[in-house]
Amino acid sequence: MKGVYTRTKPAWNKGLKGFRAGVKHTDQTKAKIADKATGRRHSDATKQKLSAHFTGKPISEEHRAKIQASMKAKFASILPDPRRLALQKIRRSTNYKHWREAVLEKDGHQCVLCGETDRTKLTVDHKKPLNLHPELALDVNNGRVLCCICHLYLPTHGVASRQKHEA
């Protein structure tokens, strides 16, 4: 009969295990298996099964601490730094916008180093970095107008990111 499934294996071996049944894996083999599985994601059905299995089971304090440490490491780049949030709050304020306009007026809307006047290329820079001296954030004497290129080559450009990587 065409299209009908016929059994190719005899029924007597239906429930038999493999020839390695009951044999433990070596540590080296376990490491290979773990490396192979790294990065794989569980299906939604598997996630539900795991959740049902572990629901209501107590977690030791030691295990909880390990979970917290791994989550902090995993999301360190995503979680906002409190200092960065404070600086963002300053930069978004209307006082900061008034400070920026005052610095532009003070320097005549041109780069103090090369004299560039194209408004699309000008930035307002803090002489003393904002993250190191937040008290000088709105001090007009601490501001200067620079073009993007001059700003990139200053020794204070990117001080916050350099300090983050050094720490």
Backbone as a chain_set.jsonl record, in Angstrom:
{"seq": "MKGVYTRTKPAWNKGLKGFRAGVKHTDQTKAKIADKATGRRHSDATKQKLSAHFTGKPISEEHRAKIQASMKAKFASILPDPRRLALQKIRRSTNYKHWREAVLEKDGHQCVLCGETDRTKLTVDHKKPLNLHPELALDVNNGRVLCCICHLYLPTHGVASRQKHEA", "coords": {"N": [[0.843, -1.184, 0.0], [0.544, 2.116, -0.862], [1.799, 5.062, 0.727], [1.089, 4.441, 3.325], [2.178, 4.047, 6.631], [4.5, 1.719, 7.643], [5.78, -0.269, 10.219], [9.232, -0.318, 10.822], [10.977, -1.241, 12.715], [11.156, -3.932, 15.019], [8.67, -4.489, 17.563], [9.61, -5.341, 20.041], [11.909, -3.903, 20.93], [11.117, -1.422, 21.718], [11.123, 0.13, 24.173], [13.769, 0.152, 25.062], [16.902, 1.352, 26.382], [19.846, 3.293, 25.476], [23.188, 1.993, 24.794], [24.836, 3.179, 26.692], [23.462, 3.56, 28.989], [23.063, 4.608, 32.286], [25.749, 5.144, 32.663], [28.08, 7.492, 33.825], [28.89, 10.867, 32.822], [32.138, 12.189, 32.074], [34.033, 14.877, 33.624], [35.23, 16.431, 31.679], [33.684, 15.853, 29.401], [31.233, 16.843, 30.298], [31.866, 19.561, 30.387], [32.232, 20.062, 27.64], [29.635, 19.62, 26.705], [28.292, 21.657, 28.058], [29.538, 23.897, 26.902], [28.61, 23.656, 24.308], [25.902, 24.082, 24.653], [25.79, 26.703, 25.448], [24.383, 29.872, 25.122], [22.068, 29.039, 23.897], [18.519, 29.2, 23.764], [15.667, 28.559, 25.839], [12.593, 26.99, 24.902], [9.222, 28.337, 24.947], [7.458, 26.52, 26.122], [9.201, 24.876, 27.566], [10.226, 26.758, 29.348], [7.922, 27.266, 30.863], [7.557, 24.768, 32.067], [9.905, 24.591, 33.613], [9.501, 26.782, 35.299], [7.191, 25.97, 36.684], [8.249, 23.784, 37.993], [10.175, 24.889, 39.75], [8.763, 26.717, 41.268], [7.879, 27.979, 44.381], [9.913, 26.684, 45.729], [12.475, 27.044, 48.12], [15.207, 29.379, 47.961], [18.609, 29.394, 48.657], [20.508, 31.745, 50.646], [23.111, 32.095, 49.782], [22.973, 31.24, 47.106], [21.144, 33.109, 46.156], [22.679, 35.436, 46.387], [24.631, 34.894, 44.448], [23.044, 34.949, 42.153], [22.22, 37.644, 42.157], [24.707, 38.917, 41.82], [25.442, 38.014, 39.26], [23.38, 39.117, 37.736], [23.819, 41.846, 38.126], [26.28, 42.123, 36.844], [25.528, 41.411, 34.274], [23.664, 43.38, 33.52], [25.003, 45.759, 33.895], [25.844, 47.706, 32.06], [23.436, 48.639, 31.181], [21.912, 49.563, 33.34], [21.226, 52.687, 34.834], [23.679, 55.019, 35.92], [23.778, 56.71, 38.999], [25.143, 59.198, 39.156], [25.322, 59.878, 36.481], [22.634, 60.193, 35.876], [22.061, 62.473, 37.377], [23.631, 64.368, 36.026], [22.374, 64.317, 33.537], [19.947, 65.386, 34.249], [20.706, 67.984, 34.867], [21.62, 68.825, 32.325], [19.281, 68.809, 30.846], [17.795, 70.836, 31.865], [16.213, 74.127, 31.88], [17.84, 76.166, 32.752], [20.377, 75.279, 32.036], [20.211, 75.448, 29.264], [19.989, 78.216, 29.002], [22.514, 78.894, 30.028], [24.123, 77.779, 28.049], [23.462, 79.375, 25.814], [24.395, 81.825, 26.811], [27.161, 81.353, 26.939], [27.715, 80.973, 24.23], [27.148, 83.553, 23.296], [29.093, 84.976, 24.727], [31.487, 84.049, 23.58], [31.168, 84.825, 20.987], [29.868, 83.197, 19.092], [31.701, 81.46, 17.809], [34.381, 79.087, 17.334], [36.754, 78.901, 19.882], [39.322, 78.027, 19.492], [39.947, 77.478, 16.72], [38.362, 79.223, 15.253], [36.076, 78.546, 13.817], [32.831, 79.113, 12.446], [30.485, 77.931, 11.656], [27.346, 77.091, 12.682], [26.261, 74.539, 12.912], [28.376, 72.92, 13.483], [29.344, 73.656, 15.92], [29.968, 73.281, 19.422], [29.25, 73.521, 22.936], [31.469, 73.585, 25.53], [32.612, 72.421, 28.723], [35.204, 73.836, 30.556], [36.39, 72.841, 32.892], [35.661, 69.556, 33.522], [32.259, 68.486, 33.582], [31.38, 66.231, 35.014], [33.319, 66.013, 36.973], [33.318, 68.441, 38.236], [30.567, 69.357, 39.191], [29.483, 71.553, 40.454], [30.238, 73.734, 38.992], [28.638, 73.733, 36.807], [26.811, 75.591, 35.696], [28.279, 77.873, 35.439], [29.293, 80.572, 33.612], [31.889, 81.337, 33.056], [33.211, 78.95, 33.083], [32.662, 77.816, 30.702], [33.121, 77.263, 27.137], [33.196, 77.837, 23.61], [33.493, 75.452, 21.111], [34.483, 73.897, 18.027], [33.39, 70.778, 16.588], [35.604, 69.175, 15.84], [37.861, 70.338, 17.131], [36.988, 69.914, 19.722], [37.07, 67.136, 19.964], [39.807, 66.61, 20.097], [40.695, 67.559, 22.509], [42.252, 67.229, 25.754], [40.441, 66.814, 27.816], [38.209, 65.712, 26.698], [35.771, 63.241, 26.819], [36.339, 62.417, 29.442], [34.784, 61.25, 31.448], [34.109, 58.692, 30.42], [36.651, 57.559, 30.159], [37.504, 57.485, 32.828], [35.7, 55.672, 33.817], [36.476, 53.3, 32.545], [39.03, 52.996, 33.597], [38.587, 52.474, 36.237]], "CA": [[0.0, 0.0, 0.0], [1.343, 3.319, -0.985], [1.446, 6.146, 1.633], [0.763, 3.946, 4.658], [3.397, 3.798, 7.392], [4.673, 0.378, 8.208], [6.816, -0.273, 11.224], [10.454, -0.952, 10.35], [11.639, -1.893, 13.84], [10.241, -4.812, 15.748], [8.093, -3.888, 18.756], [10.249, -5.787, 21.278], [12.947, -2.987, 21.41], [10.487, -0.106, 21.816], [11.471, 0.88, 25.371], [15.139, -0.065, 25.496], [17.785, 2.513, 26.456], [21.082, 3.159, 24.73], [24.188, 1.12, 25.398], [25.521, 3.894, 27.77], [22.501, 3.827, 30.05], [23.599, 4.505, 33.629], [27.158, 5.522, 32.708], [28.225, 8.918, 34.116], [29.783, 11.641, 31.956], [33.344, 12.729, 32.707], [33.992, 16.332, 33.762], [35.602, 17.004, 30.385], [32.508, 15.726, 28.537], [30.239, 17.793, 30.814], [32.285, 20.887, 29.95], [31.938, 20.155, 26.207], [28.179, 19.743, 26.568], [27.932, 22.998, 28.525], [29.974, 24.856, 25.884], [27.736, 23.505, 23.15], [24.582, 24.605, 24.994], [25.882, 28.113, 25.801], [23.751, 30.773, 24.168], [20.776, 28.524, 23.453], [17.372, 29.684, 24.525], [14.628, 27.572, 26.079], [11.303, 27.274, 24.274], [8.236, 28.823, 25.917], [6.935, 25.367, 26.852], [10.23, 24.473, 28.53], [10.248, 27.788, 30.4], [6.77, 27.047, 31.738], [7.835, 23.572, 32.861], [10.92, 24.936, 34.612], [8.877, 27.679, 36.266], [6.308, 25.162, 37.524], [9.077, 22.911, 38.828], [10.901, 25.622, 40.787], [7.875, 27.611, 42.003], [7.664, 27.639, 45.775], [11.094, 26.084, 46.346], [13.311, 28.101, 48.712], [16.546, 29.613, 47.418], [19.527, 29.721, 49.749], [21.06, 33.104, 50.594], [24.33, 32.034, 48.965], [22.545, 31.169, 45.702], [20.529, 34.405, 45.86], [23.781, 36.39, 46.203], [25.229, 34.598, 43.146], [22.117, 35.441, 41.123], [22.298, 39.102, 42.148], [26.001, 39.308, 41.247], [25.428, 37.782, 37.818], [22.458, 40.082, 37.126], [24.499, 43.148, 38.121], [27.294, 42.084, 35.788], [24.862, 41.317, 32.98], [22.958, 44.605, 33.201], [25.77, 46.923, 34.352], [25.87, 48.749, 31.034], [22.077, 49.126, 30.955], [21.422, 50.279, 34.515], [21.75, 54.048, 34.869], [24.549, 55.437, 37.01], [23.134, 57.858, 39.649], [25.818, 60.458, 38.787], [24.953, 60.19, 35.11], [21.266, 60.693, 35.916], [22.113, 63.848, 37.875], [24.159, 65.196, 34.945], [21.323, 64.423, 32.525], [18.94, 66.304, 34.78], [21.264, 69.333, 34.69], [21.679, 69.15, 30.896], [17.924, 68.974, 30.309], [17.12, 71.961, 32.511], [16.187, 75.388, 31.117], [19.011, 76.939, 33.177], [21.509, 74.814, 31.234], [20.028, 76.021, 27.931], [20.35, 79.64, 29.125], [23.973, 78.915, 30.174], [24.688, 77.493, 26.734], [23.303, 80.583, 24.992], [25.274, 82.855, 27.364], [28.531, 81.025, 26.533], [27.791, 81.266, 22.8], [27.223, 85.021, 23.176], [30.38, 85.407, 25.269], [32.562, 83.722, 22.647], [30.861, 85.339, 19.657], [29.394, 82.118, 18.218], [32.783, 80.861, 17.023], [35.299, 78.222, 18.072], [37.826, 79.704, 20.492], [40.624, 77.519, 19.075], [40.223, 77.62, 15.28], [37.563, 80.297, 14.677], [34.951, 78.02, 13.028], [31.59, 79.84, 12.742], [29.317, 77.152, 11.218], [26.594, 76.758, 13.897], [25.993, 73.103, 12.985], [29.588, 72.24, 13.937], [29.777, 74.207, 17.206], [29.496, 72.702, 20.682], [29.636, 74.281, 24.123], [32.256, 72.673, 26.346], [33.029, 72.866, 30.055], [36.67, 73.815, 30.7], [36.56, 71.816, 33.926], [34.606, 68.598, 33.174], [31.023, 68.551, 34.354], [31.26, 65.122, 35.962], [34.262, 66.219, 38.077], [32.985, 69.709, 38.906], [29.159, 69.675, 38.925], [29.144, 72.87, 41.012], [30.533, 74.733, 37.954], [27.836, 73.378, 35.634], [26.141, 76.751, 35.106], [29.179, 79.016, 35.498], [29.611, 80.993, 32.246], [33.346, 81.396, 32.915], [33.701, 77.588, 32.916], [32.237, 77.345, 29.392], [33.774, 77.79, 25.943], [32.632, 77.337, 22.368], [34.463, 74.702, 20.313], [33.922, 73.113, 16.924], [33.425, 69.333, 16.906], [36.943, 68.616, 15.655], [38.71, 70.805, 18.243], [36.483, 69.296, 20.946], [37.537, 65.75, 20.003], [41.242, 66.496, 20.385], [41.033, 68.111, 23.83], [42.557, 66.174, 26.738], [39.313, 66.577, 28.719], [37.084, 65.1, 25.976], [35.532, 61.859, 27.208], [36.95, 62.12, 30.75], [33.901, 60.35, 32.2], [34.229, 57.308, 29.929], [37.991, 57.063, 30.478], [37.558, 57.162, 34.244], [34.89, 54.475, 34.02], [37.251, 52.153, 32.119], [40.197, 52.865, 34.462], [38.158, 51.987, 37.563]], "C": [[0.878, 1.234, 0.0], [0.849, 4.375, 0.009], [1.095, 5.707, 3.039], [2.06, 3.603, 5.365], [3.414, 2.375, 7.903], [5.864, 0.418, 9.131], [8.042, -1.012, 10.705], [11.192, -1.677, 11.461], [10.651, -2.827, 14.529], [9.813, -4.169, 17.069], [8.835, -4.248, 20.028], [11.298, -4.811, 21.792], [12.421, -1.565, 21.635], [10.984, 0.698, 23.016], [12.909, 0.744, 25.831], [15.941, 1.231, 25.474], [19.024, 2.259, 25.618], [22.093, 2.308, 25.467], [24.932, 1.797, 26.55], [24.59, 4.207, 28.939], [23.144, 3.606, 31.412], [25.052, 4.896, 33.763], [27.255, 7.034, 32.884], [29.173, 9.581, 33.113], [31.011, 12.095, 32.742], [33.198, 14.251, 32.795], [34.312, 17.02, 32.43], [34.407, 16.96, 29.421], [31.419, 16.699, 28.979], [30.568, 19.211, 30.373], [31.99, 21.094, 28.464], [30.444, 20.362, 25.974], [27.735, 21.149, 26.971], [28.331, 24.059, 27.504], [29.054, 24.824, 24.674], [26.381, 24.159, 23.409], [24.607, 26.099, 25.311], [25.257, 28.974, 24.712], [22.417, 30.278, 23.649], [19.677, 29.062, 24.342], [16.354, 28.558, 24.689], [13.367, 27.972, 25.322], [10.335, 27.748, 25.359], [7.671, 27.669, 26.751], [7.925, 24.908, 27.919], [10.318, 25.475, 29.676], [9.1, 27.59, 31.385], [6.988, 25.828, 32.633], [8.846, 23.861, 33.969], [10.328, 25.822, 35.705], [7.986, 26.904, 37.225], [7.115, 24.28, 38.475], [9.696, 23.669, 40.002], [10.024, 26.561, 41.607], [7.666, 27.103, 43.425], [8.851, 26.994, 46.465], [11.994, 27.189, 46.894], [14.696, 28.168, 48.052], [17.447, 30.014, 48.576], [20.07, 31.142, 49.562], [22.315, 33.153, 49.715], [23.972, 32.038, 47.475], [21.929, 32.501, 45.268], [21.603, 35.466, 45.597], [24.461, 36.167, 44.848], [24.355, 35.111, 42.01], [22.206, 36.956, 41.012], [23.597, 39.58, 41.505], [25.996, 39.125, 39.728], [24.498, 38.762, 37.11], [23.084, 41.471, 37.08], [25.527, 43.207, 37.004], [26.641, 42.116, 34.412], [24.254, 42.657, 32.563], [23.705, 45.87, 33.624], [25.755, 48.052, 33.327], [24.496, 49.347, 30.809], [21.583, 49.968, 32.122], [22.037, 51.673, 34.585], [22.588, 54.317, 36.114], [23.906, 56.663, 37.663], [23.792, 59.19, 39.295], [25.43, 60.876, 37.38], [23.53, 60.743, 35.043], [21.223, 62.14, 36.385], [22.617, 64.798, 36.787], [23.132, 65.369, 33.836], [20.254, 65.405, 32.966], [19.414, 67.751, 34.612], [21.198, 69.734, 33.221], [20.304, 69.396, 30.286], [17.196, 70.182, 30.899], [17.156, 73.211, 31.626], [17.377, 76.26, 31.506], [20.245, 76.559, 32.356], [21.425, 75.399, 29.824], [20.373, 77.507, 27.938], [21.869, 79.789, 29.257], [24.644, 78.719, 28.82], [24.609, 78.729, 25.826], [24.228, 81.697, 25.472], [26.725, 82.618, 26.952], [28.717, 81.302, 25.043], [27.917, 82.768, 22.56], [28.591, 85.529, 23.622], [31.512, 85.195, 24.263], [32.259, 84.118, 21.201], [30.465, 84.278, 18.648], [30.49, 81.592, 17.294], [33.708, 80.063, 17.928], [36.451, 79.067, 18.603], [39.204, 79.236, 20.051], [40.91, 77.772, 17.595], [39.391, 78.698, 14.601], [36.403, 79.843, 13.814], [33.656, 78.718, 13.433], [30.343, 79.078, 12.305], [28.585, 76.619, 12.444], [26.334, 75.252, 14.038], [27.186, 72.326, 13.518], [30.045, 72.7, 15.318], [29.161, 73.457, 18.384], [29.954, 73.602, 21.825], [30.248, 73.296, 25.104], [32.5, 73.281, 27.719], [34.55, 72.766, 30.125], [37.056, 72.782, 31.755], [35.394, 70.848, 33.754], [33.436, 68.599, 34.156], [30.918, 67.42, 35.374], [32.215, 65.262, 37.147], [33.941, 67.47, 38.893], [31.53, 70.091, 38.627], [28.739, 71.046, 39.473], [29.399, 73.987, 40.009], [29.698, 74.52, 36.695], [27.26, 74.601, 34.934], [26.98, 78.026, 35.209], [29.63, 79.368, 34.075], [31.12, 81.021, 32.02], [33.971, 80.0, 32.757], [33.329, 77.022, 31.541], [33.051, 77.976, 28.273], [33.137, 77.145, 24.723], [33.75, 76.664, 21.572], [33.744, 74.072, 19.128], [34.095, 71.639, 17.284], [34.834, 68.761, 16.824], [37.875, 69.043, 16.791], [38.298, 70.13, 19.553], [36.993, 67.861, 21.089], [38.984, 65.617, 20.446], [41.658, 67.142, 21.711], [41.349, 66.984, 24.814], [41.39, 65.88, 27.675], [38.133, 65.93, 28.016], [36.966, 63.632, 26.379], [36.141, 61.472, 28.535], [36.096, 61.108, 31.51], [34.067, 58.912, 31.735], [35.612, 56.74, 30.227], [38.092, 56.675, 31.94], [36.783, 55.888, 34.546], [35.707, 53.239, 33.652], [38.483, 51.933, 32.999], [39.838, 52.24, 35.801], [37.98, 50.498, 37.584]], "O": [[1.828, 1.353, 0.774], [-0.357, 4.582, 0.142], [0.821, 6.56, 3.883], [2.938, 2.956, 4.794], [2.458, 1.9, 8.515], [6.858, 1.082, 8.837], [7.954, -2.141, 10.223], [11.945, -2.615, 11.201], [9.457, -2.538, 14.607], [10.563, -3.368, 17.626], [8.711, -3.531, 21.02], [11.592, -4.844, 22.987], [13.203, -0.618, 21.73], [11.248, 1.89, 22.858], [13.232, 1.2, 26.929], [15.69, 2.106, 24.646], [19.232, 1.156, 25.113], [21.885, 1.942, 26.624], [25.598, 1.11, 27.324], [24.914, 5.04, 29.785], [23.708, 2.543, 31.669], [25.557, 4.974, 34.884], [26.585, 7.782, 32.171], [30.118, 8.964, 32.622], [30.922, 12.355, 33.942], [32.349, 14.841, 32.126], [33.736, 18.057, 32.1], [34.154, 17.93, 28.707], [30.755, 17.311, 28.143], [29.673, 19.981, 30.025], [31.55, 22.172, 28.065], [30.042, 21.179, 25.146], [26.899, 21.757, 26.302], [27.58, 25.002, 27.255], [28.758, 25.864, 24.087], [25.779, 24.726, 22.498], [23.545, 26.71, 25.433], [25.564, 28.822, 23.53], [21.694, 31.043, 23.01], [19.887, 29.342, 25.522], [16.193, 27.715, 23.807], [13.106, 29.158, 25.125], [10.6, 27.579, 26.55], [7.433, 27.825, 27.949], [7.533, 24.59, 29.042], [10.466, 25.089, 30.836], [9.28, 27.731, 32.595], [6.646, 25.851, 33.816], [8.672, 23.436, 35.111], [10.615, 25.638, 36.887], [8.012, 27.14, 38.433], [6.715, 24.056, 39.617], [9.74, 23.156, 41.12], [10.513, 27.153, 42.568], [7.319, 25.941, 43.638], [8.807, 26.773, 47.675], [12.251, 28.172, 46.199], [15.265, 27.154, 47.648], [17.089, 30.874, 49.381], [20.084, 31.668, 48.449], [22.548, 34.127, 48.999], [24.589, 32.75, 46.683], [22.161, 32.966, 44.151], [21.458, 36.292, 44.696], [24.828, 37.129, 44.173], [24.86, 35.645, 41.022], [22.262, 37.498, 39.908], [23.592, 40.538, 40.733], [26.49, 39.982, 38.995], [24.796, 39.196, 35.997], [22.903, 42.198, 36.103], [25.637, 44.212, 36.301], [27.139, 42.77, 33.496], [24.317, 43.03, 31.392], [23.104, 46.941, 33.704], [25.664, 49.223, 33.693], [24.392, 50.461, 30.295], [20.908, 50.977, 31.918], [23.246, 51.822, 34.414], [22.243, 53.893, 37.216], [23.517, 57.586, 36.947], [23.104, 60.201, 39.148], [25.231, 62.059, 37.103], [23.246, 61.646, 34.256], [20.449, 62.944, 35.865], [22.097, 65.903, 36.638], [23.027, 66.448, 33.253], [19.72, 66.164, 32.157], [18.63, 68.633, 34.262], [20.773, 70.843, 32.897], [20.189, 70.126, 29.301], [16.091, 70.508, 30.467], [18.006, 73.341, 30.745], [17.877, 77.019, 30.676], [21.061, 77.418, 32.021], [22.44, 75.799, 29.252], [20.981, 78.007, 26.992], [22.454, 80.7, 28.67], [25.609, 79.406, 28.486], [25.58, 79.076, 25.154], [24.787, 82.434, 24.659], [27.446, 83.569, 26.649], [29.76, 81.811, 24.634], [28.703, 83.203, 21.719], [29.178, 86.401, 22.981], [32.386, 86.048, 24.111], [33.018, 83.779, 20.293], [30.709, 84.448, 17.454], [30.232, 81.31, 16.124], [33.808, 80.325, 19.126], [37.049, 79.85, 17.866], [40.176, 79.974, 20.216], [41.998, 78.23, 17.248], [39.69, 79.06, 13.463], [35.792, 80.668, 13.134], [33.399, 78.9, 14.623], [29.233, 79.544, 12.562], [29.127, 75.789, 13.174], [26.201, 74.747, 15.153], [27.031, 71.187, 13.96], [31.035, 72.186, 15.838], [27.999, 73.054, 18.349], [30.924, 74.348, 21.693], [29.627, 72.296, 25.466], [32.585, 74.5, 27.864], [35.121, 71.728, 29.791], [37.94, 71.954, 31.533], [34.24, 71.27, 33.832], [33.606, 68.698, 35.371], [30.421, 67.63, 36.48], [31.962, 64.699, 38.212], [34.251, 67.548, 40.082], [31.28, 71.052, 37.9], [27.757, 71.628, 39.011], [28.843, 75.076, 40.148], [30.015, 75.064, 35.638], [27.223, 74.646, 33.705], [26.451, 79.131, 35.082], [30.275, 78.558, 33.41], [31.582, 80.756, 30.91], [35.125, 79.881, 32.345], [33.646, 75.87, 31.245], [33.6, 79.068, 28.424], [32.603, 76.039, 24.801], [34.823, 77.239, 21.385], [32.558, 73.753, 19.204], [34.863, 71.302, 18.185], [35.215, 67.941, 17.66], [38.594, 68.216, 17.351], [39.144, 69.812, 20.389], [37.31, 67.418, 22.193], [39.355, 64.637, 21.093], [42.85, 67.255, 21.996], [40.773, 65.901, 24.716], [41.345, 64.805, 28.275], [37.136, 65.622, 28.668], [37.933, 62.875, 26.294], [36.439, 60.296, 28.745], [36.634, 60.203, 32.148], [34.157, 58.003, 32.56], [35.734, 55.551, 30.519], [38.694, 55.653, 32.271], [37.164, 55.116, 35.425], [35.648, 52.232, 34.358], [38.939, 50.798, 33.136], [40.658, 51.568, 36.428], [37.623, 49.934, 38.618]]}, "num_chains": 1, "name": "protein.A"}
